[in-house]
Amino acid sequence: MGARRLVSLVPSLSEARGAAFAEPERALVAGCGLPRPAWPAEAAEVWRAVRPAALVGGRHPTGG
């Protein structure tokens, strides 16, 4: 298998980015290594648990 053939099997960065924007909750949760929530309310709950400390007044809710 030639290098060009191998490269064509790997999705492009723009395609990957498009997929992330198409399903932000999947991208967010996949990045955290957590299972994808079944309902949007659960996705919001997961986001509140893992969001960056900068969005929580500079401190992580767990004290980290």
Beta strands, then each sheet from edge to edge (+ up, - down):
end
